[in-house]
């Protein structure tokens, strides 16, 4: 009889295990991604740079054309992604504009309002005014994994400063930023 009781108890335990309520738990599984149309990276040598003009005698700014020598500088773009090839990069310089020389950067210091910084476009001869796209508004086509844009900068006296021989010895500086758009 003990065996029957034991079989009965075992059968009851097995039966109760089979009919136990099933516990279901739901949870979210998220998927994330990022689709890139990665342009070129700004080469570290171009990210922050100083264009230093050679020392110039003030009398150069007292007569027409009232302009310094030109100093070369470059904006280098590197590691251009394959999806960027064939696109056009458009560079625009931005900064405080000299009121007496529209399109030129304003300088600070004793000659503020008397001098401006001009930028020569990638063609080597045309003035690239602030807020205008380089290469005559056309930009440059990205054809390789790197792009080098060559510019020049110069210091220009305002016509009023030339007429009044108002440019004085002293330190001047200016800051510009550049923006890159790809399409």
C-alpha angles and dihedrals in degrees: 000000000000088000092055091049090049092048089048092050091047090048090050092051093048092046092050091050091053092050098043112128111262114234115218122192123191125202135173122249112199128204122198134179142162125225112209135199088184114194126200123300121239108250109243090238089061100041096082119010140154123222106206118198118212117250110279130193113245092231088074087068094049096070135045127308089025092196135138128222116280122256120205124228136166139214108210123198117194141181093030108189119236090247088061094058112111093020123115122242115209117199122198126183117217132190146111109317123225106239093212092051111038111212094023127106117254117239127216127221133053091329097052107138091020102067135038135186115239125198123214114217126238091271087071097236114050123089112245105209123208115275093020126114116251125248094044092307093305101098121207129288115239105231103154138031089269136040128196118198113197119207138165130212132202140176117246129189118223116248089247092052090050093049093048095037084231102151110112133195112268147098120293133180142174138190128219133178127203131217126206123206124183127202 
